[in-house]
């Protein structure tokens, strides 16, 4: 085929512009990305060859080779993996199919640091070559294709690229970087070896470079025809823990996660028994940009007997632990395992259960640690991942008890970090329930009228402000034998915490106030299920509560915001018979207006929205001028 010139996808143009003009920190990252791509290509060949061994052709030994030519100012990374056809070269090197490209560009444009570490995080690693090169040439042939169907792709990283068919005897891909001025430091065997050792030592394939020897006459290093490995060529997770340094664990994490920070914690174990497997699992220090996407693939790579199978084996980890990164290498699963088989396999179920317990154990180790630094790590973890962990309370009943102990909340005693264990240890002597309130924000929860009697009595109340809390509470009924009770549901019965004098006073107020209550019920019959004298208010005139078993106003509002319909149920209005505004009701010529104002104010105080704000304003104005 004659040489064709094609244009890059618009997003690729933007990325290339940013790569060539903005990224300058940690330039050596380009070699990590290209070696990683080469390793992936070999893994893909190995996987496809399970069903079609002829793809190996006459070269069954897979490797990655790095060569440099100081005179030509080029670096070439070659693999004998799956290779590319012409169509694949155009599709894979000219467009970006992976989601997250916009976030990648936003991160680059918004971050003054302009860190090249970001390049791999969003699946655009090939383009990192343009950090150091002003032209890249790719020559490739797909495994199984004839030599005449090779392809050459080249670009200067501007608006377009050239592609043509060539004759290529070797299977696989060669990526040649033509270095720009000022990047000569990478034209050194020592430099390239040190970068490979730093970032790619764990890759199970041999990464080869030509041997060098000192030429005394020329007073320089001379390349020999012999190739030798420059990495250990042993998967990190297969090595003994005693042989691996903390730095190596961290570098491996950065390689598989494209994270720029060290992990918060990790665990490396070999499990034997009914199912035999090795796990190396990491908890990130920061939440990824797509953490809230429950459809996102998991972060655990699956290997079978060190053969890479899939990149995002979601069956190996529950959805609520989707932030966990790492590798699981099974000795029992078949090499041709599919996603469908993963869902049904008993061995996978055992791996999933074991890995889940191991991750929860890591988190418990941080949360319960006596060391202040380790505890601080859990506080940081909770801020970023706590909302996701709460999903597990309803999804993972087998580990619910462990998960509940890991939960942290705000309360009327502290703005954050309160565990249910802490709460129970501080409960009043006669207190029989764990009290909580749900709200849209911490301020709304703190200032809710429903808390007044609890504040007066010094009873701690948990303040639940995450959207997932209402759903979580539908699966969590008690802790340590203490029922969880909403302060905004049902009549408040503080039991022994309320003395007999208070109970008698409340009963007398309800009896004396009965005529006004009857009129309020009539005035608000379309808005309130019932009206009663409160036992929970101290300073406010009124509040809204729902009966036990009914949907809370907070949950109903969230469903409405999500475009879902909530079952119709009317709240109960509780009024404070001692409040001046409520006392004014008796004998008022504006009884109905005052009744509706009380209801509207109670609705606003709990974070609700008025169906007819203009009517409320009209009623208040009428009273102000009346």
C-alpha positions as CSV (number, residue, x, y, z in Angstrom):
1,X,0.0,0.0,0.0
2,X,1.2,3.5,-0.8
3,X,2.0,5.7,2.1
4,X,-1.2,7.4,3.6
5,X,-1.4,10.5,5.7
6,X,-4.2,10.5,8.3
7,X,-5.3,12.9,11.0
8,X,-5.2,12.2,14.7
9,X,-8.5,12.1,16.6
10,X,-9.1,15.6,18.1
11,X,-8.5,14.4,21.7
12,X,-5.1,12.8,20.7
13,X,-4.1,16.2,19.2
14,X,-4.8,17.9,22.5
15,X,-2.9,15.2,24.4
16,X,0.1,15.4,22.1
17,X,0.2,19.1,22.5
18,X,0.2,18.8,26.3
19,X,2.8,16.0,26.2
20,X,5.2,17.9,24.0
21,X,4.8,21.3,25.6
22,X,3.9,20.8,29.2
23,X,5.3,17.5,30.6
24,X,8.8,17.8,31.8
25,X,9.1,16.2,35.3
26,X,10.3,12.6,35.5
27,X,10.8,12.2,31.8
28,X,12.1,8.7,32.2
29,X,8.5,7.5,32.6
30,X,8.3,7.0,28.8
31,X,10.5,3.9,29.0
32,X,8.3,2.4,31.7
33,X,5.2,2.9,29.6
34,X,6.7,1.5,26.3
35,X,8.2,-1.5,28.1
36,X,4.9,-2.1,29.8
37,X,3.1,-2.0,26.4
38,X,5.6,-4.4,25.0
39,X,5.1,-6.8,27.9
40,X,1.3,-6.6,27.4
41,X,1.7,-7.4,23.8
42,X,3.6,-10.6,24.7
43,X,1.0,-11.5,27.3
44,X,-1.8,-11.1,24.7
45,X,0.1,-13.4,22.3
46,X,0.5,-16.0,25.0
47,X,-3.2,-15.8,25.8
48,X,-4.4,-16.0,22.2
49,X,-1.9,-18.9,21.5
50,X,-3.8,-21.0,24.1
51,X,-6.4,-21.7,21.4
52,X,-4.0,-21.2,18.4
53,X,-0.4,-22.3,19.1
54,X,0.6,-21.5,15.5
55,X,0.7,-17.8,16.5
56,X,4.1,-18.5,18.1
57,X,5.4,-19.2,14.5
58,X,9.0,-20.2,14.9
59,X,9.7,-18.0,18.0
60,X,8.1,-19.4,21.1
61,X,10.4,-17.5,23.5
62,X,9.0,-14.1,24.3
63,X,11.1,-11.1,25.3
64,X,11.4,-7.3,25.1
65,X,14.6,-5.8,23.6
66,X,15.9,-2.2,24.1
67,X,18.5,-0.9,21.7
68,X,20.1,2.6,21.3
69,X,22.1,4.2,18.5
70,X,24.0,7.2,19.8
71,X,25.0,8.4,16.3
72,X,21.4,8.3,15.0
73,X,20.0,9.5,18.3
74,X,17.4,6.7,18.5
75,X,16.1,4.3,21.1
76,X,14.2,1.2,19.9
77,X,11.9,-1.0,22.0
78,X,11.1,-4.3,20.3
79,X,8.8,-7.1,21.4
80,X,7.9,-10.4,19.7
81,X,4.3,-10.3,21.0
82,X,0.9,-10.1,19.2
83,X,1.8,-7.3,16.9
84,X,-0.5,-4.9,14.9
85,X,-2.3,-5.2,11.6
86,X,-2.7,-2.0,9.5
87,X,-6.2,-1.4,10.8
88,X,-5.1,-1.9,14.3
89,X,-2.2,0.5,14.0
90,X,-4.5,3.2,12.6
91,X,-7.2,2.5,15.3
92,X,-4.9,2.1,18.3
93,X,-2.2,4.7,17.6
94,X,-4.5,7.4,16.1
95,X,-7.4,7.3,18.4
96,X,-8.1,6.8,22.1
97,X,-11.0,4.6,23.0
98,X,-10.4,4.6,26.7
99,X,-12.7,6.7,28.9
100,X,-11.1,9.3,31.1
101,X,-9.3,11.2,28.4
102,X,-11.0,14.4,29.3
103,X,-10.1,13.9,33.0
104,X,-6.5,13.3,32.0
105,X,-6.4,16.6,30.1
106,X,-8.1,18.5,32.8
107,X,-5.6,17.1,35.3
108,X,-2.7,18.3,33.1
109,X,-4.2,21.7,32.4
110,X,-5.1,22.3,36.0
111,X,-2.0,21.1,37.7
112,X,0.9,23.5,37.6
113,X,3.3,20.7,38.5
114,X,2.7,19.1,35.1
115,X,3.8,15.7,36.3
116,X,4.6,13.1,33.6
117,X,3.4,10.4,36.0
118,X,-0.1,11.2,34.9
119,X,0.5,9.9,31.4
120,X,-0.1,6.3,32.3
121,X,-3.1,6.8,34.5
122,X,-5.5,7.3,31.7
123,X,-4.4,4.7,29.2
124,X,-2.4,7.0,26.9
125,X,1.1,5.6,27.7
126,X,2.3,5.2,24.0
127,X,2.2,9.0,23.6
128,X,4.6,9.5,26.5
129,X,7.3,8.8,23.9
130,X,6.8,12.3,22.6
131,X,8.1,13.6,25.9
132,X,11.7,12.9,24.7
133,X,11.2,12.3,21.0
134,X,10.3,14.6,18.1
135,X,9.4,11.7,15.9
136,X,8.3,8.1,16.5
137,X,8.3,5.3,14.0
138,X,6.4,2.0,14.7
139,X,7.0,-1.1,12.6
140,X,4.8,-4.2,13.3
141,X,3.4,-7.4,12.0
142,X,0.5,-9.2,13.6
143,X,1.2,-12.8,14.7
144,X,0.0,-15.3,12.1
145,X,-0.1,-12.7,9.2
146,X,2.2,-13.1,6.2
147,X,5.4,-11.0,6.1
148,X,4.0,-8.8,3.4
149,X,1.3,-7.5,5.8
150,X,3.7,-5.6,8.0
151,X,2.9,-2.0,8.8
152,X,4.9,1.1,9.4
153,X,3.4,4.0,11.3
154,X,5.2,7.3,11.9
155,X,4.4,10.7,13.3
156,X,6.1,13.9,14.5
157,X,3.4,14.3,17.2
158,X,1.6,17.1,15.4
159,X,-1.7,16.9,13.7
160,X,-1.3,13.8,11.6
161,X,0.5,10.5,11.1
162,X,1.7,8.4,8.1
163,X,0.9,4.7,7.7
164,X,2.0,2.2,5.0
165,X,2.4,-1.6,4.5
166,X,5.8,-3.1,4.5
167,X,7.5,-6.5,4.4
168,X,8.5,-7.5,7.9
169,X,9.8,-11.0,8.7
170,X,9.7,-10.7,12.5
171,X,6.4,-11.0,14.4
172,X,5.7,-8.2,16.9
173,X,6.4,-4.5,17.2
174,X,9.4,-2.1,17.2
175,X,8.9,1.4,18.5
176,X,11.8,3.7,17.5
177,X,12.1,7.1,19.2
178,X,14.1,9.8,17.4
179,X,15.2,11.9,20.4
180,X,14.9,15.6,20.3
181,X,17.8,18.0,21.2
182,X,18.7,17.9,24.8
183,X,17.6,14.3,25.6
184,X,21.0,12.7,24.9
185,X,21.2,11.4,28.5
186,X,19.0,8.5,27.4
187,X,21.6,7.4,24.8
188,X,23.5,5.5,27.5
189,X,23.3,1.8,28.3
190,X,23.8,2.6,32.0
191,X,20.9,5.1,32.1
192,X,18.5,2.8,30.3
193,X,19.4,-0.1,32.5
194,X,18.8,2.0,35.6
195,X,15.4,3.0,34.4
196,X,14.4,-0.6,33.6
197,X,15.7,-1.7,37.0
198,X,13.6,1.1,38.7
199,X,10.3,0.6,36.9
200,X,10.3,-2.7,35.1
201,X,12.3,-5.1,37.2
202,X,9.2,-7.1,38.1
203,X,8.1,-7.9,34.5
204,X,8.1,-11.6,34.1
205,X,9.5,-11.5,30.6
206,X,13.2,-10.9,30.1
207,X,14.0,-7.3,29.1
208,X,17.2,-7.6,27.0
209,X,19.9,-5.2,26.0
210,X,23.2,-5.6,24.1
211,X,26.2,-6.2,26.3
212,X,28.8,-3.5,26.4
213,X,32.6,-3.7,26.9
214,X,35.3,-1.0,27.2
215,X,37.3,-0.4,24.1
216,X,40.7,0.9,25.3
217,X,41.8,2.2,21.9
218,X,38.6,4.2,21.3
219,X,38.3,5.1,25.0
220,X,34.6,4.3,25.0
221,X,32.0,1.5,25.6
222,X,31.3,-0.6,22.5
223,X,28.2,-2.7,21.9
224,X,28.6,-6.4,21.4
225,X,26.3,-8.8,19.4
226,X,25.4,-10.6,22.6
227,X,22.1,-9.8,24.4
228,X,21.6,-10.1,28.2
229,X,18.7,-9.5,30.5
230,X,18.7,-6.3,32.5
231,X,15.7,-7.1,34.8
232,X,15.2,-10.0,37.2
233,X,12.5,-11.4,34.9
234,X,10.7,-12.8,37.9
235,X,7.2,-11.6,38.7
236,X,7.5,-9.7,42.0
237,X,4.6,-11.5,43.7
238,X,6.4,-14.9,43.1
239,X,9.4,-13.9,45.0
240,X,9.9,-14.3,48.8
241,X,8.8,-11.3,50.9
242,X,12.2,-11.3,52.5
243,X,13.8,-10.6,49.1
244,X,11.6,-7.6,48.3
245,X,12.3,-4.1,49.6
246,X,9.6,-1.6,50.5
247,X,10.7,0.5,47.6
248,X,10.2,-2.4,45.2
249,X,6.7,-3.0,46.5
250,X,6.0,0.7,46.0
251,X,7.4,0.9,42.5
252,X,5.4,-2.2,41.5
253,X,2.2,-0.6,42.8
254,X,2.9,2.6,40.8
255,X,3.5,0.5,37.7
256,X,0.2,-1.4,37.9
257,X,-2.0,1.5,39.2
258,X,-0.4,4.5,37.4
259,X,-0.6,6.2,40.8
260,X,1.9,8.9,41.7
261,X,1.8,8.3,45.4
262,X,2.9,5.3,47.5
263,X,0.1,3.0,48.7
264,X,-1.4,3.4,52.1
265,X,-1.0,-0.3,52.9
266,X,-0.3,-3.6,51.2
267,X,-0.4,-7.3,51.8
268,X,1.6,-10.1,50.1
269,X,0.7,-13.7,50.9
270,X,0.8,-17.2,49.5
271,X,-2.4,-19.1,50.3
272,X,-2.5,-22.9,50.4
273,X,-5.4,-25.2,51.1
274,X,-8.5,-25.9,49.1
275,X,-7.4,-23.3,46.6
276,X,-3.8,-22.3,46.0
277,X,-3.0,-18.8,45.0
278,X,-0.7,-15.8,45.6
279,X,-2.1,-12.4,46.4
280,X,-0.4,-9.0,46.4
281,X,-3.0,-6.4,47.2
282,X,-2.7,-2.6,47.7
283,X,-4.9,0.1,49.3
284,X,-4.3,3.4,47.5
285,X,-3.6,6.6,49.5
286,X,-6.0,8.7,47.4
287,X,-9.3,8.0,45.7
288,X,-9.2,7.6,41.9
289,X,-11.2,9.9,39.7
290,X,-13.7,7.2,38.8
291,X,-14.2,5.8,42.3
292,X,-18.0,6.5,42.3
293,X,-18.6,4.6,39.1
294,X,-19.9,1.2,40.3
295,X,-19.7,-0.2,36.8
296,X,-16.0,0.4,36.7
297,X,-13.9,-2.7,36.3
298,X,-12.0,-3.9,39.3
299,X,-8.3,-3.0,39.9
300,X,-7.0,-6.6,40.4
301,X,-5.1,-8.4,37.7
302,X,-5.6,-12.1,37.3
303,X,-2.7,-14.5,36.4
304,X,-2.9,-18.2,36.2
305,X,0.5,-20.0,36.8
306,X,2.2,-16.6,36.1
307,X,0.4,-16.3,32.7
308,X,-1.5,-13.0,32.4
309,X,-5.2,-13.6,31.9
310,X,-7.1,-10.4,32.4
311,X,-6.5,-6.9,33.6
312,X,-9.7,-6.1,35.6
313,X,-11.1,-9.3,37.1
314,X,-14.0,-7.8,39.0
315,X,-15.1,-11.3,40.2
316,X,-12.0,-11.5,42.5
317,X,-13.1,-8.5,44.7
318,X,-16.5,-7.3,45.8
319,X,-17.8,-4.0,44.3
320,X,-17.4,-2.1,47.5
321,X,-13.6,-2.8,47.4
322,X,-13.3,-1.7,43.8
323,X,-10.5,0.7,44.9
324,X,-8.1,-2.2,45.8
325,X,-5.2,-2.7,43.3
326,X,-3.0,-5.7,42.9
327,X,-2.3,-9.1,41.5
328,X,-3.8,-12.5,42.2
329,X,-2.0,-15.5,40.7
330,X,-3.9,-18.8,40.9
331,X,-2.4,-22.3,40.6
332,X,-5.8,-24.0,40.1
333,X,-7.8,-22.0,37.5
334,X,-7.6,-23.2,33.8
335,X,-5.6,-21.0,31.5
336,X,-8.5,-20.4,29.2
337,X,-10.8,-19.1,32.0
338,X,-13.3,-16.5,30.8
339,X,-15.2,-13.8,32.6
340,X,-18.3,-16.0,32.6
341,X,-16.4,-19.0,34.1
342,X,-15.0,-16.6,36.8
343,X,-18.5,-15.8,38.0
344,X,-19.3,-19.5,38.5
345,X,-16.0,-21.0,39.7
346,X,-15.8,-22.3,43.2
347,X,-12.1,-21.6,43.2
348,X,-12.7,-18.0,42.4
349,X,-15.3,-17.8,45.1
350,X,-12.7,-19.0,47.6
351,X,-10.1,-16.5,46.3
352,X,-12.7,-13.7,46.5
353,X,-13.6,-14.6,50.1
354,X,-9.9,-14.9,51.2
355,X,-8.9,-11.7,49.5
356,X,-11.8,-9.8,51.0
357,X,-10.9,-10.9,54.4
358,X,-7.3,-10.0,53.8
359,X,-8.2,-6.4,52.8
360,X,-10.5,-6.0,55.8
361,X,-7.7,-7.3,58.0
362,X,-5.4,-4.6,56.5
363,X,-7.9,-1.9,57.3
364,X,-8.5,-3.3,60.8
365,X,-4.7,-3.2,61.4
366,X,-4.7,0.5,60.6
367,X,-7.9,1.4,62.5
368,X,-7.1,-0.5,65.7
369,X,-3.3,0.3,65.7
370,X,-1.9,1.8,68.9
371,X,0.6,3.8,66.8
372,X,-0.8,7.3,66.1
373,X,0.8,7.4,62.6
374,X,-1.0,4.2,61.6
375,X,-4.3,5.5,63.0
376,X,-3.8,8.7,61.0
377,X,-3.6,6.6,57.9
378,X,-7.0,5.1,58.6
379,X,-8.4,8.6,59.1
380,X,-7.1,9.6,55.7
381,X,-8.4,6.4,54.2
382,X,-11.9,7.0,55.6
383,X,-12.1,10.5,54.2
384,X,-11.5,9.2,50.7
385,X,-13.0,5.7,50.7
386,X,-15.4,5.6,53.7
387,X,-18.6,6.2,51.6
388,X,-17.7,3.3,49.3
389,X,-16.9,1.0,52.3
390,X,-20.4,1.7,53.6
391,X,-21.8,0.0,50.5
392,X,-20.4,-3.3,51.9
393,X,-22.7,-3.3,54.9
394,X,-25.7,-4.1,52.7
395,X,-23.8,-6.1,50.1
396,X,-21.5,-8.4,52.1
397,X,-23.5,-9.9,55.0
398,X,-20.8,-12.5,55.7
399,X,-18.4,-9.7,56.7
400,X,-21.0,-7.2,57.9
401,X,-19.9,-7.4,61.6
402,X,-16.3,-6.6,60.6
403,X,-17.3,-3.8,58.3
404,X,-19.6,-2.1,60.9
405,X,-16.6,-1.8,63.3
406,X,-14.7,0.0,60.6
407,X,-17.4,2.6,60.0
408,X,-16.7,6.2,61.2
409,X,-19.2,9.0,61.7
410,X,-19.6,12.5,62.9
411,X,-21.7,13.0,66.1
412,X,-22.9,15.7,68.5
413,X,-19.6,15.0,70.4
414,X,-17.1,15.1,67.5
415,X,-17.2,16.2,63.9
416,X,-15.5,13.0,62.6
417,X,-14.0,9.7,63.4
418,X,-16.6,8.3,65.8
419,X,-16.9,4.5,65.6
420,X,-19.9,2.6,66.9
421,X,-17.6,1.0,69.5
422,X,-16.6,4.5,70.7
423,X,-20.3,5.5,70.8
424,X,-21.4,2.5,72.9
425,X,-18.5,3.0,75.3
426,X,-19.9,6.6,76.0
427,X,-23.5,5.7,76.3
428,X,-25.5,6.8,79.4
429,X,-25.9,4.1,82.0
430,X,-29.6,3.7,81.3
431,X,-29.4,4.3,77.5
432,X,-30.9,1.5,75.5
433,X,-30.4,2.6,71.9
434,X,-27.8,4.1,69.5
435,X,-29.4,7.3,68.3
436,X,-28.8,8.8,64.9
437,X,-30.1,11.5,62.5
438,X,-29.7,11.6,58.7
439,X,-29.4,14.9,56.9
440,X,-28.1,16.5,53.7
441,X,-25.2,18.2,55.4
442,X,-23.3,18.4,58.8
443,X,-24.7,21.8,59.5
444,X,-28.3,20.7,58.9
445,X,-27.8,17.6,61.1
446,X,-26.2,19.6,63.9
447,X,-28.9,22.2,64.0
448,X,-31.9,19.9,63.6
449,X,-34.7,20.6,66.2
450,X,-35.0,16.9,66.8
451,X,-31.7,16.9,68.7
452,X,-32.8,19.4,71.3
453,X,-33.9,17.0,74.0
454,X,-30.8,14.8,73.4
455,X,-28.6,17.8,73.7
456,X,-30.3,18.8,76.9
457,X,-29.8,15.3,78.4
458,X,-26.2,15.1,77.1
459,X,-27.0,12.0,74.9
460,X,-24.7,11.6,72.0
461,X,-26.4,11.4,68.5
462,X,-24.6,10.2,65.4
463,X,-24.9,12.6,62.4
464,X,-25.2,10.7,59.2
465,X,-24.8,12.9,56.1
466,X,-23.7,10.6,53.2
467,X,-26.2,9.7,50.6
468,X,-25.5,6.0,51.1
469,X,-26.4,6.2,54.8
470,X,-30.1,5.7,54.4
471,X,-29.6,2.7,52.3
472,X,-27.0,1.3,54.7
473,X,-29.4,1.7,57.6
474,X,-31.9,-0.5,55.9
475,X,-29.5,-3.3,56.4
476,X,-28.1,-2.4,59.8
477,X,-30.5,-2.7,62.8
478,X,-28.3,-3.0,65.8
479,X,-24.7,-2.9,67.2
480,X,-23.4,-4.8,70.2
481,X,-27.0,-5.6,71.2
482,X,-28.1,-2.0,71.0
483,X,-30.8,-1.1,68.5
484,X,-30.1,1.8,66.1
485,X,-32.9,4.4,66.4
486,X,-33.6,7.5,64.4
487,X,-34.3,10.6,66.5
488,X,-36.7,11.7,63.7
489,X,-38.9,8.6,63.7
490,X,-41.7,7.7,66.1
491,X,-42.3,9.2,69.5
492,X,-39.2,9.7,71.6
493,X,-39.1,7.3,74.5
494,X,-35.9,7.9,76.5
495,X,-37.0,5.3,79.1
496,X,-35.1,5.7,82.3
497,X,-33.3,8.7,81.0
498,X,-36.5,10.7,81.3
499,X,-37.6,11.3,85.0
500,X,-41.2,10.8,86.2
501,X,-41.7,14.5,86.6
502,X,-41.0,15.2,82.9
503,X,-43.3,12.4,81.8
504,X,-46.1,13.7,84.0
505,X,-45.6,17.3,82.8
506,X,-45.7,16.1,79.1
507,X,-49.0,14.2,79.8
508,X,-50.6,17.2,81.5
509,X,-49.5,19.5,78.6
510,X,-51.0,17.1,76.0
511,X,-54.4,17.0,77.9
512,X,-54.5,20.8,78.4
513,X,-53.5,21.4,74.8
514,X,-56.0,18.9,73.3
515,X,-58.5,21.5,71.9
516,X,-55.6,23.3,70.0
517,X,-54.3,20.0,68.8
518,X,-57.7,19.1,67.4
519,X,-57.9,22.4,65.5
520,X,-54.3,21.9,64.2
521,X,-55.2,18.4,62.9
522,X,-58.2,19.9,61.0
523,X,-56.2,22.8,59.6
524,X,-53.3,20.5,58.4
525,X,-55.4,17.4,57.5
526,X,-54.0,17.4,54.0
527,X,-50.4,17.9,55.1
528,X,-49.9,16.0,58.4
529,X,-50.9,12.5,59.4
530,X,-51.2,13.6,63.0
531,X,-50.4,16.5,65.4
532,X,-49.1,15.8,68.9
533,X,-47.4,17.5,71.8
534,X,-43.6,16.9,71.5
535,X,-41.3,15.2,74.0
536,X,-38.2,16.1,71.9
537,X,-38.3,19.9,71.5
538,X,-36.8,22.3,73.9
539,X,-36.3,25.6,72.1
540,X,-38.1,25.2,68.7
541,X,-41.8,25.5,68.2
542,X,-42.4,22.5,66.0
543,X,-40.7,19.6,64.1
544,X,-41.7,16.9,61.6
545,X,-41.3,13.2,62.4
546,X,-42.3,10.1,60.5
547,X,-43.6,6.9,62.1
548,X,-41.4,3.8,62.5
549,X,-41.3,1.9,59.3
550,X,-42.1,5.0,57.1
551,X,-39.6,6.5,54.7
552,X,-37.7,9.5,56.2
553,X,-38.1,12.9,54.6
554,X,-34.4,12.8,53.8
555,X,-34.6,9.6,51.8
556,X,-37.8,10.7,50.0
557,X,-35.9,13.9,48.9
558,X,-33.0,11.9,47.6
559,X,-35.2,9.6,45.6
560,X,-36.9,12.6,44.1
561,X,-33.6,14.2,43.1
562,X,-32.7,10.9,41.5
563,X,-35.9,11.0,39.4
564,X,-37.6,8.2,41.3
565,X,-41.0,8.3,42.9
566,X,-41.2,7.9,46.7
567,X,-44.3,6.2,48.3
568,X,-46.7,8.9,49.5
569,X,-46.8,9.2,53.3
570,X,-47.6,12.2,55.5
571,X,-45.4,13.2,58.4
572,X,-46.5,13.9,61.9
573,X,-46.2,17.4,63.3
574,X,-44.9,17.7,66.8
575,X,-45.5,21.0,68.6
576,X,-43.8,22.5,71.7
577,X,-46.7,23.6,73.9
578,X,-44.3,25.8,75.9
579,X,-43.2,27.9,72.9
580,X,-44.6,31.4,72.6
581,X,-45.5,31.0,68.9
582,X,-47.5,27.8,69.7
583,X,-49.2,29.5,72.7
584,X,-50.3,32.3,70.4
585,X,-52.3,29.8,68.4
586,X,-55.0,29.6,71.0
587,X,-57.5,32.5,70.4
588,X,-55.6,33.7,67.3
589,X,-57.7,35.1,64.4
590,X,-55.1,33.7,62.0
591,X,-55.1,30.1,63.3
592,X,-54.9,28.4,59.9
593,X,-52.2,30.7,58.6
594,X,-50.1,30.1,61.8
595,X,-50.7,26.4,61.6
596,X,-49.3,26.3,58.0
597,X,-46.4,28.5,58.9
598,X,-45.5,26.1,61.8
599,X,-45.6,23.2,59.4
600,X,-43.6,25.0,56.7
601,X,-40.9,26.1,59.2
602,X,-40.6,22.6,60.5
603,X,-40.2,21.3,56.9
604,X,-37.5,23.9,56.2
605,X,-35.7,23.1,59.5
606,X,-35.2,19.5,58.4
607,X,-33.9,20.5,55.0
608,X,-37.1,20.0,53.0
609,X,-38.4,22.1,50.2
610,X,-41.7,23.9,50.2
611,X,-44.2,22.9,47.5
612,X,-45.5,26.5,47.4
613,X,-42.9,29.0,48.6
614,X,-45.0,31.9,47.5
615,X,-47.9,30.9,49.8
616,X,-45.5,30.7,52.8
617,X,-44.1,34.2,52.0
618,X,-47.7,35.5,51.7
619,X,-48.7,34.1,55.1
620,X,-45.7,35.4,56.9
621,X,-46.1,38.9,55.3
622,X,-49.8,38.9,56.3
623,X,-48.9,38.3,60.0
624,X,-46.1,40.8,59.9
625,X,-48.4,43.6,58.8
626,X,-51.5,42.4,60.6
